[in-house]
Amino acid sequence: MERVAKKTSAFAVVMAMAVLAVMATTSTAQRTGQDFVNAHNDARAAVGVGPVSWDTKLADFAQSYANTRKGDCSMTHSNNGVYG
């Protein structure tokens, strides 16, 4: 019985370490639109393509449209003349 307890404890320690490792890597995720743009522009610069910039108006439109689609997840174009 003691052997089972040791295995259970060892498993718990390994799982705790795995959770901590996952938390450490997800803490480096993008936090703002600008974080995303910076990472994207780094990749673009690496292949010689010009930078992009964050557009708050576009981001607001995209979020609003996503909110209208979250009920059905339909991949439907917005038919908005400005953004397509």
N, C-alpha and C positions, 0 to 999 in steps of 0.2 A: 504494500500500500504506500509505503514511503517513496518507493521508486516512481509511482504514478504521480505523487505530489511534486516530486522534483521535476518530472517531465512537464507537468502542467505549469509550474513556476517558470521553467526555462522558456516554454512556449509564450507565456505572458510577457516575459522580458523581450523576446524577439519581436513580438507583435508591437509592443510599446516603442521599440526602436524603429520599426518600420513606419509607424504612424508619425513619429518625430521627423523621420527622413522626408516623408511626403509633405509634411507641414513646412519644412525648411525650403523645399523646392517651390511650393506654391506661393510662398511669401514673396517671391521675386516676380510674380505675375504683374502685368500692366495694371496700373491703378487709375489712370486718367487717359483721356483721348490723346493727350500730348505724349504720354509714355508709349502708346501704340505707334504714333506717327514717328517718334524718334527711332524706335526699333525698325520700323518699316524703311525709313530713310537711310539707316545704316546699311540695310540689305540692298537698297537701290543704289547707293553710292558704290558698293562693292562690285556692281556690274555696270557702272558708268551711266546710270539713269538719274535724271534730275529728281529733286526732292518733291514731296507733296506737303500740303499743310492741312491742319484741322479746320473744318468748316462747321461751326456750331449750328448754323441754320440747317445744314444737311443732316447733321447728327440728330437734331430735334425731330426733323421730318422722319428719318429712319426709325427712331424710337416710337414715334406716334403710329407709324404704319405697322411696325411690328406688333404693337399693342392691339391693333385692329385684327391682326391675323392670328393672335395667340389662341383664339378659341377653336380655330379649324386647321391651323398650320398649312393653309393652302398657299402654294407657290404661285401667287397671282400678282401680276404687275400692278403697280399703283395707278397706272394711267394718268400720272401727273405729268403735265407738259414740261415741267422744269427738270425733274429727275428721272423721268422715264417710268 
